[in-house]
Amino acid sequence: MKKIVVTFIFLLGALTMQSQTFGASGLSVKGDYSSSKANYNKWLRIGNTFDATMKFEQTEQGLDQAVGLVQRMLIENDLDVGRPDVYKSVGAEGTANKSSKDLNELIMQGKARVNMAWFSPDGSTLQLFLDKNSYEVNVMNAYKVR
């Protein structure tokens, strides 16, 4: 009987232990995302999905923060920022040498949108999305049972 109880407790503990990551980059998720309130610079879980998001203010500083976060996470995972697995950006060609101010203005005017994603060997996907409606970094399949 004691062996069954110990086994049950071990299995229950193993099922409830989850981590949130993009490859080698750990995420510290601080709550659930709500579209009704602005909550910037915090990892938030998207509903009952396995996904997490971090929103940024739609300013040149917010743009710099979002891009900096993605670059750091890609470096931690030995991935190249210049080689996304998915590239669905619009009007962003030739903007690599633009300043944050110029790129922010193009995005806010609706003349450019950045939508890039990188796949991690652990099965998660890192997405950088910069649009006139939202600046965000998303990790799809961030929740994993460890």
C-alpha positions in Angstrom: 0.0 0.0 0.0 2.8 2.4 0.9 4.5 1.7 -2.5 1.2 2.6 -4.3 0.8 5.9 -2.4 4.4 6.9 -3.0 4.1 6.1 -6.7 0.8 8.0 -6.9 2.4 11.1 -5.3 5.4 10.9 -7.6 3.2 10.7 -10.7 0.9 13.5 -9.5 4.0 15.7 -8.9 5.5 14.8 -12.3 2.2 15.8 -14.0 2.0 19.1 -12.3 5.6 20.2 -12.8 5.6 22.4 -15.9 8.2 24.7 -17.3 7.8 27.4 -19.8 10.7 27.7 -22.3 11.8 28.5 -25.8 14.7 26.0 -26.1 17.3 27.1 -23.6 15.5 30.3 -22.8 13.3 30.1 -19.7 10.2 32.2 -19.4 8.9 33.5 -16.1 5.2 33.6 -16.8 3.4 36.1 -14.4 -0.3 35.5 -15.1 -2.9 35.3 -17.9 -3.2 37.6 -20.9 -6.2 39.8 -21.1 -7.0 42.0 -24.1 -9.0 44.3 -21.8 -5.9 45.7 -20.0 -2.5 46.8 -21.1 0.1 44.7 -19.4 3.6 45.3 -20.9 7.0 43.7 -20.4 5.6 40.6 -18.6 5.3 37.0 -19.9 1.6 36.1 -19.8 -0.1 32.8 -20.7 -2.6 33.0 -23.5 -5.8 31.5 -22.2 -5.7 27.7 -21.8 -3.2 27.2 -24.5 0.4 26.2 -24.3 1.4 29.7 -25.6 2.9 32.7 -23.8 3.1 36.4 -25.0 4.9 39.5 -24.0 3.5 42.9 -25.2 5.4 46.1 -25.6 4.5 49.7 -25.9 4.2 50.9 -29.5 7.1 53.3 -29.3 10.6 53.1 -30.6 11.6 52.0 -27.1 9.1 49.2 -27.2 10.3 48.2 -30.6 13.9 48.1 -29.3 12.8 46.1 -26.2 11.0 43.5 -28.4 13.8 43.1 -30.9 16.4 43.0 -28.0 14.5 40.2 -26.3 14.2 38.1 -29.5 17.9 38.6 -30.2 18.9 37.5 -26.7 16.7 34.4 -26.9 18.0 33.5 -30.3 21.6 33.9 -29.1 20.9 31.6 -26.1 19.6 29.0 -28.6 22.4 29.4 -31.2 19.8 30.6 -33.8 20.4 33.3 -36.3 18.2 36.4 -36.2 18.8 36.9 -40.0 17.5 33.4 -40.8 13.9 33.0 -39.5 12.0 29.8 -40.3 8.9 31.8 -41.1 9.0 35.3 -42.7 5.7 37.0 -43.4 6.7 40.6 -43.1 5.2 43.2 -45.3 6.9 46.3 -46.5 9.9 45.6 -44.2 12.3 44.8 -47.0 15.2 47.3 -46.8 14.4 48.4 -43.3 17.3 46.5 -41.7 19.5 49.6 -41.7 16.7 52.0 -40.6 16.7 53.4 -37.1 14.2 52.3 -34.5 12.5 55.7 -35.0 12.1 55.3 -38.7 10.9 51.7 -38.5 8.4 52.6 -35.7 7.0 55.4 -37.9 6.7 53.0 -40.9 4.8 50.5 -38.8 2.6 53.1 -37.1 1.7 54.4 -40.6 0.8 50.9 -41.8 3.5 50.9 -44.4 5.4 48.0 -42.8 4.7 45.0 -40.6 7.2 42.5 -39.1 6.1 38.9 -38.6 9.0 36.5 -38.2 9.3 33.1 -36.4 12.1 30.7 -35.4 11.6 27.1 -34.5 13.4 25.5 -31.5 14.4 21.8 -31.4 12.2 21.5 -28.2 9.1 22.0 -30.4 8.4 25.6 -29.4 8.3 28.6 -31.8 9.5 32.2 -31.1 7.5 34.9 -33.0 8.4 38.6 -33.3 5.3 40.5 -34.4 5.4 44.3 -34.9 2.2 45.8 -36.3 0.3 49.1 -36.0 -2.0 47.3 -33.6 0.5 45.5 -31.4 4.2 45.0 -30.6 4.6 41.5 -29.2 6.9 38.5 -28.8 5.1 35.1 -28.6 6.3 31.7 -27.8 4.0 29.0 -29.1 4.1 25.6 -27.3 6.0 27.3 -24.4 4.5 25.0 -21.7 6.1 21.6 -21.3 5.8 19.0 -18.7 9.3 18.3 -17.3 
